[in-house]
Amino acid sequence: MSVTKEEVLNALNEQGLEDIIELIEDAEEGYLEELELVESLGLLYDRELNKEVLELLESLGVKLIYVTDEE
């Protein structure tokens, strides 16, 4: 079951993750086109929330570029 954008934003807000909220807002406004990240690390410690945030960013047109730990 997929969660809504509002549920993701609420969860991020509750955890004080304003930086991630800003990434989502930048994506909504078209300022974020690509995001490089190490797949094994992701953006967040919470794996489920990380998955939801990445899915949300992709749905907003952000291209996720996975780099290796060595890069």
Stockholm file with secondary structure:
# STOCKHOLM 1.0

chainA/1-71         MSVTKEEVLNALNEQGLEDIIELIEDAEEGYLEELELVESLGLLYDRELNKEVLELLESLGVKLIYVTDEE
#=GR chainA/1-71 SS CCCCHHHHHHHHHHTTCHHHHHHHHHHHTTCCCEEEEETTTCSCSSHHHHHHHHHHHHHTTCEEEEECTTC
#=GC SS_cons        CCCCHHHHHHHHHHTTCHHHHHHHHHHHTTCCCEEEEETTTCSCSSHHHHHHHHHHHHHTTCEEEEECTTC
//
